[in-house]
Amino acid sequence: MTNISYNGYNTNVISMRTDAQIRKNEPVTVDDNGACIAAADGADFIGIAVNTRQDIVSVQTEGYVTLPFSGDAPTTGFCGLVSDGEGGVKVAAGAAKKYKVLTVSDTEDEDAAALVGFIL
């Protein structure tokens, strides 16, 4: 199914304050003071950082995203995902949220990232 794009579906982005170094396209969460921080390994996340500028982060909280995954490949359909602490996600049966996984591109090429596409 090439030439199909889910980008733009129901995309919502919010602006959040941060004191941390956050990379673009990394899962993020909120600290005790309401500031945006990178989601730790095994942590549930509220969204994906889509832009950073000084102490402000734009966080996509809904819509379709594609991220690298580590560990076991996610399954399509509903799948529990958490941050892997490295800018991607991993499968976790005990995740607080199950995401709608639409695409999984596991690869035999060790230089290419294995990607999962899902709706937040």
Beta strands, then each sheet from edge to edge (+ up, - down):
strand 1: 12-17
strand 2: 27-30
strand 3: 36-38
strand 4: 47-53
strand 5: 56-62
strand 6: 64-68
strand 7: 77-83
strand 8: 89-91
strand 9: 98-105
strand 10: 115-119
sheet 1: 1+ 5- 4+ 2- 3+
sheet 2: 6+ 10- 9+ 7- 8+
end
